[in-house]
Amino acid sequence: SEEDVSREAQEIEMERERYVGDLHLALTGEGPAAEGEYSFHLTPERPGRPLLQLSYEKVQNDIS
């Protein structure tokens, strides 16, 4: 939901528009995301349940 996106952007102290842009790139595979800048994980929401939770993180190659 929009509330969830806004809350997540606030939690990582990022402007909402930039967060939405990064999220779009990560989920569509366009632009930098196609070059392996994101790591994706699917895990069961609860053990034994069919619902999955998608999580991802941006991989930082050069932190200087």
PDBQT receptor file of N, H, CA, C and O in Angstrom, charges set to zero:
ATOM      1  N   SER A   1       0.839  -1.182   0.000  1.00  0.00    +0.000 N 
ATOM      2  CA  SER A   1       0.000   0.000   0.000  1.00  0.00    +0.000 C 
ATOM      3  C   SER A   1       0.884   1.246   0.000  1.00  0.00    +0.000 C 
ATOM      4  O   SER A   1       2.084   1.167   0.260  1.00  0.00    +0.000 OA
ATOM      5  N   GLU A   2       0.286   2.375  -0.290  1.00  0.00    +0.000 N 
ATOM      6  H   GLU A   2      -0.689   2.439  -0.501  1.00  0.00    +0.000 HD
ATOM      7  CA  GLU A   2       1.045   3.625  -0.283  1.00  0.00    +0.000 C 
ATOM      8  C   GLU A   2       1.564   3.945   1.115  1.00  0.00    +0.000 C 
ATOM      9  O   GLU A   2       2.658   4.490   1.267  1.00  0.00    +0.000 OA
ATOM     10  N   GLU A   3       0.780   3.606   2.131  1.00  0.00    +0.000 N 
ATOM     11  H   GLU A   3      -0.108   3.163   2.008  1.00  0.00    +0.000 HD
ATOM     12  CA  GLU A   3       1.219   3.829   3.511  1.00  0.00    +0.000 C 
ATOM     13  C   GLU A   3       2.467   3.003   3.812  1.00  0.00    +0.000 C 
ATOM     14  O   GLU A   3       3.407   3.497   4.434  1.00  0.00    +0.000 OA
ATOM     15  N   ASP A   4       2.475   1.743   3.369  1.00  0.00    +0.000 N 
ATOM     16  H   ASP A   4       1.711   1.342   2.864  1.00  0.00    +0.000 HD
ATOM     17  CA  ASP A   4       3.631   0.875   3.604  1.00  0.00    +0.000 C 
ATOM     18  C   ASP A   4       4.870   1.431   2.922  1.00  0.00    +0.000 C 
ATOM     19  O   ASP A   4       5.953   1.445   3.508  1.00  0.00    +0.000 OA
ATOM     20  N   VAL A   5       4.715   1.886   1.691  1.00  0.00    +0.000 N 
ATOM     21  H   VAL A   5       3.836   1.874   1.215  1.00  0.00    +0.000 HD
ATOM     22  CA  VAL A   5       5.855   2.435   0.945  1.00  0.00    +0.000 C 
ATOM     23  C   VAL A   5       6.388   3.681   1.646  1.00  0.00    +0.000 C 
ATOM     24  O   VAL A   5       7.599   3.835   1.800  1.00  0.00    +0.000 OA
ATOM     25  N   SER A   6       5.503   4.561   2.066  1.00  0.00    +0.000 N 
ATOM     26  H   SER A   6       4.519   4.437   1.941  1.00  0.00    +0.000 HD
ATOM     27  CA  SER A   6       5.927   5.776   2.772  1.00  0.00    +0.000 C 
ATOM     28  C   SER A   6       6.632   5.432   4.073  1.00  0.00    +0.000 C 
ATOM     29  O   SER A   6       7.656   6.033   4.399  1.00  0.00    +0.000 OA
ATOM     30  N   ARG A   7       6.098   4.469   4.823  1.00  0.00    +0.000 N 
ATOM     31  H   ARG A   7       5.267   3.980   4.558  1.00  0.00    +0.000 HD
ATOM     32  CA  ARG A   7       6.707   4.069   6.091  1.00  0.00    +0.000 C 
ATOM     33  C   ARG A   7       8.096   3.469   5.863  1.00  0.00    +0.000 C 
ATOM     34  O   ARG A   7       9.036   3.788   6.590  1.00  0.00    +0.000 OA
ATOM     35  N   GLU A   8       8.226   2.599   4.854  1.00  0.00    +0.000 N 
ATOM     36  H   GLU A   8       7.462   2.340   4.263  1.00  0.00    +0.000 HD
ATOM     37  CA  GLU A   8       9.522   1.985   4.572  1.00  0.00    +0.000 C 
ATOM     38  C   GLU A   8      10.546   3.037   4.159  1.00  0.00    +0.000 C 
ATOM     39  O   GLU A   8      11.704   2.965   4.571  1.00  0.00    +0.000 OA
ATOM     40  N   ALA A   9      10.135   4.009   3.353  1.00  0.00    +0.000 N 
ATOM     41  H   ALA A   9       9.195   4.067   3.018  1.00  0.00    +0.000 HD
ATOM     42  CA  ALA A   9      11.048   5.078   2.947  1.00  0.00    +0.000 C 
ATOM     43  C   ALA A   9      11.504   5.879   4.163  1.00  0.00    +0.000 C 
ATOM     44  O   ALA A   9      12.677   6.236   4.268  1.00  0.00    +0.000 OA
ATOM     45  N   GLN A  10      10.589   6.159   5.071  1.00  0.00    +0.000 N 
ATOM     46  H   GLN A  10       9.636   5.869   4.985  1.00  0.00    +0.000 HD
ATOM     47  CA  GLN A  10      10.953   6.895   6.286  1.00  0.00    +0.000 C 
ATOM     48  C   GLN A  10      11.904   6.092   7.154  1.00  0.00    +0.000 C 
ATOM     49  O   GLN A  10      12.842   6.646   7.727  1.00  0.00    +0.000 OA
ATOM     50  N   GLU A  11      11.667   4.782   7.254  1.00  0.00    +0.000 N 
ATOM     51  H   GLU A  11      10.905   4.332   6.788  1.00  0.00    +0.000 HD
ATOM     52  CA  GLU A  11      12.517   3.936   8.090  1.00  0.00    +0.000 C 
ATOM     53  C   GLU A  11      13.970   3.944   7.630  1.00  0.00    +0.000 C 
ATOM     54  O   GLU A  11      14.880   3.880   8.456  1.00  0.00    +0.000 OA
ATOM     55  N   ILE A  12      14.194   4.023   6.326  1.00  0.00    +0.000 N 
ATOM     56  H   ILE A  12      13.454   4.076   5.655  1.00  0.00    +0.000 HD
ATOM     57  CA  ILE A  12      15.576   4.028   5.840  1.00  0.00    +0.000 C 
ATOM     58  C   ILE A  12      16.052   5.443   5.508  1.00  0.00    +0.000 C 
ATOM     59  O   ILE A  12      17.100   5.632   4.892  1.00  0.00    +0.000 OA
ATOM     60  N   GLU A  13      15.261   6.429   5.928  1.00  0.00    +0.000 N 
ATOM     61  H   GLU A  13      14.409   6.275   6.429  1.00  0.00    +0.000 HD
ATOM     62  CA  GLU A  13      15.596   7.838   5.780  1.00  0.00    +0.000 C 
ATOM     63  C   GLU A  13      15.919   8.196   4.334  1.00  0.00    +0.000 C 
ATOM     64  O   GLU A  13      16.959   8.783   4.039  1.00  0.00    +0.000 OA
ATOM     65  N   MET A  14      14.996   7.826   3.434  1.00  0.00    +0.000 N 
ATOM     66  H   MET A  14      14.150   7.349   3.675  1.00  0.00    +0.000 HD
ATOM     67  CA  MET A  14      15.148   8.109   2.018  1.00  0.00    +0.000 C 
ATOM     68  C   MET A  14      13.903   8.839   1.543  1.00  0.00    +0.000 C 
ATOM     69  O   MET A  14      12.800   8.575   2.021  1.00  0.00    +0.000 OA
ATOM     70  N   GLU A  15      14.084   9.768   0.592  1.00  0.00    +0.000 N 
ATOM     71  H   GLU A  15      14.980   9.982   0.204  1.00  0.00    +0.000 HD
ATOM     72  CA  GLU A  15      12.926  10.451   0.023  1.00  0.00    +0.000 C 
ATOM     73  C   GLU A  15      12.015   9.418  -0.627  1.00  0.00    +0.000 C 
ATOM     74  O   GLU A  15      12.483   8.483  -1.277  1.00  0.00    +0.000 OA
ATOM     75  N   ARG A  16      10.715   9.594  -0.445  1.00  0.00    +0.000 N 
ATOM     76  H   ARG A  16      10.334  10.353   0.083  1.00  0.00    +0.000 HD
ATOM     77  CA  ARG A  16       9.741   8.624  -0.950  1.00  0.00    +0.000 C 
ATOM     78  C   ARG A  16       9.875   8.421  -2.458  1.00  0.00    +0.000 C 
ATOM     79  O   ARG A  16       9.826   7.288  -2.938  1.00  0.00    +0.000 OA
ATOM     80  N   GLU A  17      10.045   9.513  -3.207  1.00  0.00    +0.000 N 
ATOM     81  H   GLU A  17      10.085  10.433  -2.817  1.00  0.00    +0.000 HD
ATOM     82  CA  GLU A  17      10.142   9.414  -4.665  1.00  0.00    +0.000 C 
ATOM     83  C   GLU A  17      11.359   8.583  -5.083  1.00  0.00    +0.000 C 
ATOM     84  O   GLU A  17      11.275   7.764  -5.997  1.00  0.00    +0.000 OA
ATOM     85  N   ARG A  18      12.481   8.800  -4.409  1.00  0.00    +0.000 N 
ATOM     86  H   ARG A  18      12.550   9.466  -3.665  1.00  0.00    +0.000 HD
ATOM     87  CA  ARG A  18      13.682   8.026  -4.734  1.00  0.00    +0.000 C 
ATOM     88  C   ARG A  18      13.475   6.556  -4.363  1.00  0.00    +0.000 C 
ATOM     89  O   ARG A  18      13.869   5.662  -5.110  1.00  0.00    +0.000 OA
ATOM     90  N   TYR A  19      12.860   6.315  -3.216  1.00  0.00    +0.000 N 
ATOM     91  H   TYR A  19      12.540   7.042  -2.609  1.00  0.00    +0.000 HD
ATOM     92  CA  TYR A  19      12.576   4.942  -2.788  1.00  0.00    +0.000 C 
ATOM     93  C   TYR A  19      11.685   4.233  -3.803  1.00  0.00    +0.000 C 
ATOM     94  O   TYR A  19      11.943   3.085  -4.165  1.00  0.00    +0.000 OA
ATOM     95  N   VAL A  20      10.638   4.917  -4.261  1.00  0.00    +0.000 N 
ATOM     96  H   VAL A  20      10.429   5.850  -3.967  1.00  0.00    +0.000 HD
ATOM     97  CA  VAL A  20       9.734   4.334  -5.256  1.00  0.00    +0.000 C 
ATOM     98  C   VAL A  20      10.497   4.062  -6.553  1.00  0.00    +0.000 C 
ATOM     99  O   VAL A  20      10.289   3.027  -7.186  1.00  0.00    +0.000 OA
ATOM    100  N   GLY A  21      11.372   4.976  -6.952  1.00  0.00    +0.000 N 
ATOM    101  H   GLY A  21      11.541   5.817  -6.438  1.00  0.00    +0.000 HD
ATOM    102  CA  GLY A  21      12.171   4.775  -8.157  1.00  0.00    +0.000 C 
ATOM    103  C   GLY A  21      13.084   3.566  -8.038  1.00  0.00    +0.000 C 
ATOM    104  O   GLY A  21      13.163   2.755  -8.960  1.00  0.00    +0.000 OA
ATOM    105  N   ASP A  22      13.781   3.439  -6.898  1.00  0.00    +0.000 N 
ATOM    106  H   ASP A  22      13.716   4.098  -6.150  1.00  0.00    +0.000 HD
ATOM    107  CA  ASP A  22      14.653   2.282  -6.667  1.00  0.00    +0.000 C 
ATOM    108  C   ASP A  22      13.844   0.991  -6.631  1.00  0.00    +0.000 C 
ATOM    109  O   ASP A  22      14.264  -0.028  -7.179  1.00  0.00    +0.000 OA
ATOM    110  N   LEU A  23      12.690   1.039  -5.989  1.00  0.00    +0.000 N 
ATOM    111  H   LEU A  23      12.349   1.867  -5.544  1.00  0.00    +0.000 HD
ATOM    112  CA  LEU A  23      11.829  -0.131  -5.910  1.00  0.00    +0.000 C 
ATOM    113  C   LEU A  23      11.373  -0.550  -7.309  1.00  0.00    +0.000 C 
ATOM    114  O   LEU A  23      11.365  -1.737  -7.637  1.00  0.00    +0.000 OA
ATOM    115  N   HIS A  24      10.997   0.425  -8.124  1.00  0.00    +0.000 N 
ATOM    116  H   HIS A  24      11.003   1.389  -7.858  1.00  0.00    +0.000 HD
ATOM    117  CA  HIS A  24      10.588   0.139  -9.505  1.00  0.00    +0.000 C 
ATOM    118  C   HIS A  24      11.723  -0.531 -10.277  1.00  0.00    +0.000 C 
ATOM    119  O   HIS A  24      11.503  -1.532 -10.958  1.00  0.00    +0.000 OA
ATOM    120  N   LEU A  25      12.935   0.018 -10.175  1.00  0.00    +0.000 N 
ATOM    121  H   LEU A  25      13.113   0.831  -9.622  1.00  0.00    +0.000 HD
ATOM    122  CA  LEU A  25      14.086  -0.568 -10.871  1.00  0.00    +0.000 C 
ATOM    123  C   LEU A  25      14.353  -1.990 -10.389  1.00  0.00    +0.000 C 
ATOM    124  O   LEU A  25      14.637  -2.882 -11.189  1.00  0.00    +0.000 OA
ATOM    125  N   ALA A  26      14.260  -2.192  -9.092  1.00  0.00    +0.000 N 
ATOM    126  H   ALA A  26      14.029  -1.467  -8.442  1.00  0.00    +0.000 HD
ATOM    127  CA  ALA A  26      14.533  -3.514  -8.529  1.00  0.00    +0.000 C 
ATOM    128  C   ALA A  26      13.517  -4.546  -8.995  1.00  0.00    +0.000 C 
ATOM    129  O   ALA A  26      13.880  -5.684  -9.291  1.00  0.00    +0.000 OA
ATOM    130  N   LEU A  27      12.253  -4.161  -9.063  1.00  0.00    +0.000 N 
ATOM    131  H   LEU A  27      11.958  -3.237  -8.823  1.00  0.00    +0.000 HD
ATOM    132  CA  LEU A  27      11.206  -5.124  -9.396  1.00  0.00    +0.000 C 
ATOM    133  C   LEU A  27      11.034  -5.353 -10.889  1.00  0.00    +0.000 C 
ATOM    134  O   LEU A  27      10.546  -6.408 -11.295  1.00  0.00    +0.000 OA
ATOM    135  N   THR A  28      11.424  -4.389 -11.713  1.00  0.00    +0.000 N 
ATOM    136  H   THR A  28      11.821  -3.532 -11.384  1.00  0.00    +0.000 HD
ATOM    137  CA  THR A  28      11.262  -4.550 -13.153  1.00  0.00    +0.000 C 
ATOM    138  C   THR A  28      12.521  -5.050 -13.834  1.00  0.00    +0.000 C 
ATOM    139  O   THR A  28      12.460  -5.546 -14.959  1.00  0.00    +0.000 OA
ATOM    140  N   GLY A  29      13.669  -4.928 -13.164  1.00  0.00    +0.000 N 
ATOM    141  H   GLY A  29      13.718  -4.526 -12.249  1.00  0.00    +0.000 HD
ATOM    142  CA  GLY A  29      14.924  -5.352 -13.784  1.00  0.00    +0.000 C 
ATOM    143  C   GLY A  29      15.442  -4.375 -14.809  1.00  0.00    +0.000 C 
ATOM    144  O   GLY A  29      16.334  -4.716 -15.586  1.00  0.00    +0.000 OA
ATOM    145  N   GLU A  30      14.911  -3.171 -14.835  1.00  0.00    +0.000 N 
ATOM    146  H   GLU A  30      14.186  -2.894 -14.204  1.00  0.00    +0.000 HD
ATOM    147  CA  GLU A  30      15.368  -2.148 -15.766  1.00  0.00    +0.000 C 
ATOM    148  C   GLU A  30      16.549  -1.399 -15.169  1.00  0.00    +0.000 C 
ATOM    149  O   GLU A  30      16.735  -1.381 -13.952  1.00  0.00    +0.000 OA
ATOM    150  N   GLY A  31      17.330  -0.794 -16.016  1.00  0.00    +0.000 N 
ATOM    151  H   GLY A  31      17.179  -0.808 -17.005  1.00  0.00    +0.000 HD
ATOM    152  CA  GLY A  31      18.418   0.061 -15.572  1.00  0.00    +0.000 C 
ATOM    153  C   GLY A  31      19.437  -0.680 -14.737  1.00  0.00    +0.000 C 
ATOM    154  O   GLY A  31      19.787  -1.819 -15.047  1.00  0.00    +0.000 OA
ATOM    155  N   PRO A  32      19.925  -0.036 -13.663  1.00  0.00    +0.000 N 
ATOM    156  CA  PRO A  32      20.974  -0.623 -12.838  1.00  0.00    +0.000 C 
ATOM    157  C   PRO A  32      20.598  -1.971 -12.227  1.00  0.00    +0.000 C 
ATOM    158  O   PRO A  32      21.474  -2.798 -11.971  1.00  0.00    +0.000 OA
ATOM    159  N   ALA A  33      19.322  -2.197 -11.992  1.00  0.00    +0.000 N 
ATOM    160  H   ALA A  33      18.611  -1.525 -12.199  1.00  0.00    +0.000 HD
ATOM    161  CA  ALA A  33      18.902  -3.456 -11.389  1.00  0.00    +0.000 C 
ATOM    162  C   ALA A  33      19.267  -4.640 -12.276  1.00  0.00    +0.000 C 
ATOM    163  O   ALA A  33      19.526  -5.737 -11.780  1.00  0.00    +0.000 OA
ATOM    164  N   ALA A  34      19.288  -4.419 -13.590  1.00  0.00    +0.000 N 
ATOM    165  H   ALA A  34      19.077  -3.529 -13.994  1.00  0.00    +0.000 HD
ATOM    166  CA  ALA A  34      19.624  -5.492 -14.521  1.00  0.00    +0.000 C 
ATOM    167  C   ALA A  34      21.089  -5.890 -14.393  1.00  0.00    +0.000 C 
ATOM    168  O   ALA A  34      21.478  -6.969 -14.842  1.00  0.00    +0.000 OA
ATOM    169  N   GLU A  35      21.896  -5.043 -13.795  1.00  0.00    +0.000 N 
ATOM    170  H   GLU A  35      21.581  -4.167 -13.431  1.00  0.00    +0.000 HD
ATOM    171  CA  GLU A  35      23.323  -5.312 -13.664  1.00  0.00    +0.000 C 
ATOM    172  C   GLU A  35      23.662  -5.970 -12.327  1.00  0.00    +0.000 C 
ATOM    173  O   GLU A  35      24.829  -5.992 -11.935  1.00  0.00    +0.000 OA
ATOM    174  N   GLY A  36      22.683  -6.496 -11.633  1.00  0.00    +0.000 N 
ATOM    175  H   GLY A  36      21.735  -6.478 -11.951  1.00  0.00    +0.000 HD
ATOM    176  CA  GLY A  36      22.936  -7.220 -10.391  1.00  0.00    +0.000 C 
ATOM    177  C   GLY A  36      23.118  -6.354  -9.169  1.00  0.00    +0.000 C 
ATOM    178  O   GLY A  36      23.798  -6.760  -8.227  1.00  0.00    +0.000 OA
ATOM    179  N   GLU A  37      22.533  -5.180  -9.154  1.00  0.00    +0.000 N 
ATOM    180  H   GLU A  37      21.981  -4.850  -9.920  1.00  0.00    +0.000 HD
ATOM    181  CA  GLU A  37      22.684  -4.298  -8.002  1.00  0.00    +0.000 C 
ATOM    182  C   GLU A  37      21.715  -4.620  -6.879  1.00  0.00    +0.000 C 
ATOM    183  O   GLU A  37      21.781  -4.012  -5.811  1.00  0.00    +0.000 OA
ATOM    184  N   TYR A  38      20.819  -5.568  -7.107  1.00  0.00    +0.000 N 
ATOM    185  H   TYR A  38      20.766  -6.062  -7.974  1.00  0.00    +0.000 HD
ATOM    186  CA  TYR A  38      19.842  -5.926  -6.086  1.00  0.00    +0.000 C 
ATOM    187  C   TYR A  38      19.900  -7.418  -5.806  1.00  0.00    +0.000 C 
ATOM    188  O   TYR A  38      20.152  -8.219  -6.705  1.00  0.00    +0.000 OA
ATOM    189  N   SER A  39      19.667  -7.779  -4.568  1.00  0.00    +0.000 N 
ATOM    190  H   SER A  39      19.461  -7.128  -3.838  1.00  0.00    +0.000 HD
ATOM    191  CA  SER A  39      19.602  -9.172  -4.146  1.00  0.00    +0.000 C 
ATOM    192  C   SER A  39      18.178  -9.443  -3.671  1.00  0.00    +0.000 C 
ATOM    193  O   SER A  39      17.660  -8.722  -2.818  1.00  0.00    +0.000 OA
ATOM    194  N   PHE A  40      17.541 -10.483  -4.223  1.00  0.00    +0.000 N 
ATOM    195  H   PHE A  40      17.962 -11.068  -4.916  1.00  0.00    +0.000 HD
ATOM    196  CA  PHE A  40      16.152 -10.798  -3.899  1.00  0.00    +0.000 C 
ATOM    197  C   PHE A  40      16.060 -12.082  -3.088  1.00  0.00    +0.000 C 
ATOM    198  O   PHE A  40      16.866 -12.998  -3.256  1.00  0.00    +0.000 OA
ATOM    199  N   HIS A  41      15.059 -12.135  -2.201  1.00  0.00    +0.000 N 
ATOM    200  H   HIS A  41      14.404 -11.391  -2.065  1.00  0.00    +0.000 HD
ATOM    201  CA  HIS A  41      14.837 -13.322  -1.379  1.00  0.00    +0.000 C 
ATOM    202  C   HIS A  41      13.335 -13.552  -1.224  1.00  0.00    +0.000 C 
ATOM    203  O   HIS A  41      12.590 -12.624  -0.910  1.00  0.00    +0.000 OA
ATOM    204  N   LEU A  42      12.899 -14.778  -1.443  1.00  0.00    +0.000 N 
ATOM    205  H   LEU A  42      13.505 -15.532  -1.698  1.00  0.00    +0.000 HD
ATOM    206  CA  LEU A  42      11.519 -15.171  -1.170  1.00  0.00    +0.000 C 
ATOM    207  C   LEU A  42      11.536 -16.126   0.010  1.00  0.00    +0.000 C 
ATOM    208  O   LEU A  42      12.221 -17.148  -0.023  1.00  0.00    +0.000 OA
ATOM    209  N   THR A  43      10.789 -15.799   1.042  1.00  0.00    +0.000 N 
ATOM    210  H   THR A  43      10.232 -14.969   1.069  1.00  0.00    +0.000 HD
ATOM    211  CA  THR A  43      10.727 -16.656   2.222  1.00  0.00    +0.000 C 
ATOM    212  C   THR A  43       9.273 -16.832   2.634  1.00  0.00    +0.000 C 
ATOM    213  O   THR A  43       8.452 -15.940   2.419  1.00  0.00    +0.000 OA
ATOM    214  N   PRO A  44       8.951 -17.974   3.224  1.00  0.00    +0.000 N 
ATOM    215  CA  PRO A  44       7.571 -18.156   3.707  1.00  0.00    +0.000 C 
ATOM    216  C   PRO A  44       7.243 -17.091   4.745  1.00  0.00    +0.000 C 
ATOM    217  O   PRO A  44       8.056 -16.781   5.616  1.00  0.00    +0.000 OA
ATOM    218  N   GLU A  45       6.039 -16.536   4.637  1.00  0.00    +0.000 N 
ATOM    219  H   GLU A  45       5.379 -16.788   3.929  1.00  0.00    +0.000 HD
ATOM    220  CA  GLU A  45       5.610 -15.533   5.615  1.00  0.00    +0.000 C 
ATOM    221  C   GLU A  45       5.550 -16.162   7.005  1.00  0.00    +0.000 C 
ATOM    222  O   GLU A  45       5.957 -15.564   8.001  1.00  0.00    +0.000 OA
ATOM    223  N   ARG A  46       5.032 -17.379   7.037  1.00  0.00    +0.000 N 
ATOM    224  H   ARG A  46       4.701 -17.865   6.228  1.00  0.00    +0.000 HD
ATOM    225  CA  ARG A  46       5.016 -18.186   8.263  1.00  0.00    +0.000 C 
ATOM    226  C   ARG A  46       5.298 -19.614   7.851  1.00  0.00    +0.000 C 
ATOM    227  O   ARG A  46       4.848 -20.048   6.790  1.00  0.00    +0.000 OA
ATOM    228  N   PRO A  47       6.034 -20.357   8.666  1.00  0.00    +0.000 N 
ATOM    229  CA  PRO A  47       6.324 -21.753   8.315  1.00  0.00    +0.000 C 
ATOM    230  C   PRO A  47       5.044 -22.540   8.026  1.00  0.00    +0.000 C 
ATOM    231  O   PRO A  47       4.073 -22.469   8.780  1.00  0.00    +0.000 OA
ATOM    232  N   GLY A  48       5.060 -23.290   6.926  1.00  0.00    +0.000 N 
ATOM    233  H   GLY A  48       5.848 -23.348   6.314  1.00  0.00    +0.000 HD
ATOM    234  CA  GLY A  48       3.927 -24.121   6.574  1.00  0.00    +0.000 C 
ATOM    235  C   GLY A  48       2.789 -23.398   5.875  1.00  0.00    +0.000 C 
ATOM    236  O   GLY A  48       1.775 -24.020   5.560  1.00  0.00    +0.000 OA
ATOM    237  N   ARG A  49       2.927 -22.112   5.625  1.00  0.00    +0.000 N 
ATOM    238  H   ARG A  49       3.751 -21.606   5.880  1.00  0.00    +0.000 HD
ATOM    239  CA  ARG A  49       1.876 -21.334   4.947  1.00  0.00    +0.000 C 
ATOM    240  C   ARG A  49       2.286 -21.093   3.504  1.00  0.00    +0.000 C 
ATOM    241  O   ARG A  49       3.477 -21.005   3.206  1.00  0.00    +0.000 OA
ATOM    242  N   PRO A  50       1.308 -20.983   2.597  1.00  0.00    +0.000 N 
ATOM    243  CA  PRO A  50       1.637 -20.778   1.184  1.00  0.00    +0.000 C 
ATOM    244  C   PRO A  50       2.031 -19.335   0.833  1.00  0.00    +0.000 C 
ATOM    245  O   PRO A  50       2.522 -19.092  -0.269  1.00  0.00    +0.000 OA
ATOM    246  N   LEU A  51       1.828 -18.380   1.738  1.00  0.00    +0.000 N 
ATOM    247  H   LEU A  51       1.429 -18.577   2.634  1.00  0.00    +0.000 HD
ATOM    248  CA  LEU A  51       2.170 -16.991   1.443  1.00  0.00    +0.000 C 
ATOM    249  C   LEU A  51       3.672 -16.782   1.530  1.00  0.00    +0.000 C 
ATOM    250  O   LEU A  51       4.330 -17.280   2.443  1.00  0.00    +0.000 OA
ATOM    251  N   LEU A  52       4.208 -16.033   0.557  1.00  0.00    +0.000 N 
ATOM    252  H   LEU A  52       3.673 -15.629  -0.185  1.00  0.00    +0.000 HD
ATOM    253  CA  LEU A  52       5.631 -15.740   0.536  1.00  0.00    +0.000 C 
ATOM    254  C   LEU A  52       5.849 -14.252   0.750  1.00  0.00    +0.000 C 
ATOM    255  O   LEU A  52       5.009 -13.421   0.403  1.00  0.00    +0.000 OA
ATOM    256  N   GLN A  53       6.996 -13.941   1.328  1.00  0.00    +0.000 N 
ATOM    257  H   GLN A  53       7.678 -14.616   1.610  1.00  0.00    +0.000 HD
ATOM    258  CA  GLN A  53       7.371 -12.550   1.525  1.00  0.00    +0.000 C 
ATOM    259  C   GLN A  53       8.572 -12.267   0.639  1.00  0.00    +0.000 C 
ATOM    260  O   GLN A  53       9.565 -12.993   0.679  1.00  0.00    +0.000 OA
ATOM    261  N   LEU A  54       8.479 -11.210  -0.162  1.00  0.00    +0.000 N 
ATOM    262  H   LEU A  54       7.672 -10.620  -0.194  1.00  0.00    +0.000 HD
ATOM    263  CA  LEU A  54       9.581 -10.796  -1.012  1.00  0.00    +0.000 C 
ATOM    264  C   LEU A  54      10.379  -9.744  -0.267  1.00  0.00    +0.000 C 
ATOM    265  O   LEU A  54       9.823  -8.760   0.221  1.00  0.00    +0.000 OA
ATOM    266  N   SER A  55      11.668  -9.951  -0.181  1.00  0.00    +0.000 N 
ATOM    267  H   SER A  55      12.120 -10.750  -0.577  1.00  0.00    +0.000 HD
ATOM    268  CA  SER A  55      12.538  -8.921   0.371  1.00  0.00    +0.000 C 
ATOM    269  C   SER A  55      13.690  -8.733  -0.604  1.00  0.00    +0.000 C 
ATOM    270  O   SER A  55      14.061  -9.647  -1.341  1.00  0.00    +0.000 OA
ATOM    271  N   TYR A  56      14.235  -7.549  -0.591  1.00  0.00    +0.000 N 
ATOM    272  H   TYR A  56      13.933  -6.807   0.008  1.00  0.00    +0.000 HD
ATOM    273  CA  TYR A  56      15.368  -7.275  -1.463  1.00  0.00    +0.000 C 
ATOM    274  C   TYR A  56      16.262  -6.267  -0.788  1.00  0.00    +0.000 C 
ATOM    275  O   TYR A  56      15.848  -5.538   0.114  1.00  0.00    +0.000 OA
ATOM    276  N   GLU A  57      17.494  -6.241  -1.244  1.00  0.00    +0.000 N 
ATOM    277  H   GLU A  57      17.831  -6.833  -1.977  1.00  0.00    +0.000 HD
ATOM    278  CA  GLU A  57      18.410  -5.236  -0.740  1.00  0.00    +0.000 C 
ATOM    279  C   GLU A  57      19.296  -4.785  -1.884  1.00  0.00    +0.000 C 
ATOM    280  O   GLU A  57      19.611  -5.551  -2.795  1.00  0.00    +0.000 OA
ATOM    281  N   LYS A  58      19.685  -3.542  -1.816  1.00  0.00    +0.000 N 
ATOM    282  H   LYS A  58      19.430  -2.919  -1.076  1.00  0.00    +0.000 HD
ATOM    283  CA  LYS A  58      20.570  -2.985  -2.832  1.00  0.00    +0.000 C 
ATOM    284  C   LYS A  58      21.995  -3.368  -2.449  1.00  0.00    +0.000 C 
ATOM    285  O   LYS A  58      22.423  -3.149  -1.316  1.00  0.00    +0.000 OA
ATOM    286  N   VAL A  59      22.713  -3.934  -3.390  1.00  0.00    +0.000 N 
ATOM    287  H   VAL A  59      22.364  -4.112  -4.310  1.00  0.00    +0.000 HD
ATOM    288  CA  VAL A  59      24.082  -4.385  -3.140  1.00  0.00    +0.000 C 
ATOM    289  C   VAL A  59      25.019  -3.215  -3.436  1.00  0.00    +0.000 C 
ATOM    290  O   VAL A  59      25.002  -2.654  -4.532  1.00  0.00    +0.000 OA
ATOM    291  N   GLN A  60      25.822  -2.863  -2.462  1.00  0.00    +0.000 N 
ATOM    292  H   GLN A  60      25.836  -3.319  -1.572  1.00  0.00    +0.000 HD
ATOM    293  CA  GLN A  60      26.781  -1.779  -2.613  1.00  0.00    +0.000 C 
ATOM    294  C   GLN A  60      28.136  -2.377  -2.931  1.00  0.00    +0.000 C 
ATOM    295  O   GLN A  60      28.716  -3.087  -2.110  1.00  0.00    +0.000 OA
ATOM    296  N   ASN A  61      28.639  -2.096  -4.112  1.00  0.00    +0.000 N 
ATOM    297  H   ASN A  61      28.168  -1.519  -4.780  1.00  0.00    +0.000 HD
ATOM    298  CA  ASN A  61      29.929  -2.648  -4.517  1.00  0.00    +0.000 C 
ATOM    299  C   ASN A  61      31.109  -1.830  -4.035  1.00  0.00    +0.000 C 
ATOM    300  O   ASN A  61      32.123  -2.396  -3.626  1.00  0.00    +0.000 OA
ATOM    301  N   ASP A  62      31.000  -0.522  -4.074  1.00  0.00    +0.000 N 
ATOM    302  H   ASP A  62      30.177  -0.063  -4.407  1.00  0.00    +0.000 HD
ATOM    303  CA  ASP A  62      32.121   0.337  -3.706  1.00  0.00    +0.000 C 
ATOM    304  C   ASP A  62      31.673   1.322  -2.645  1.00  0.00    +0.000 C 
ATOM    305  O   ASP A  62      31.044   2.336  -2.947  1.00  0.00    +0.000 OA
ATOM    306  N   ILE A  63      31.996   1.021  -1.421  1.00  0.00    +0.000 N 
ATOM    307  H   ILE A  63      32.506   0.197  -1.175  1.00  0.00    +0.000 HD
ATOM    308  CA  ILE A  63      31.632   1.919  -0.312  1.00  0.00    +0.000 C 
ATOM    309  C   ILE A  63      32.919   2.601   0.159  1.00  0.00    +0.000 C 
ATOM    310  O   ILE A  63      33.700   2.040   0.927  1.00  0.00    +0.000 OA
ATOM    311  N   SER A  64      33.107   3.814  -0.323  1.00  0.00    +0.000 N 
ATOM    312  H   SER A  64      32.472   4.269  -0.947  1.00  0.00    +0.000 HD
ATOM    313  CA  SER A  64      34.317   4.525   0.075  1.00  0.00    +0.000 C 
ATOM    314  C   SER A  64      34.001   5.903   0.574  1.00  0.00    +0.000 C 
ATOM    315  O   SER A  64      34.907   6.645   0.952  1.00  0.00    +0.000 OA
TER     316      SER A  64
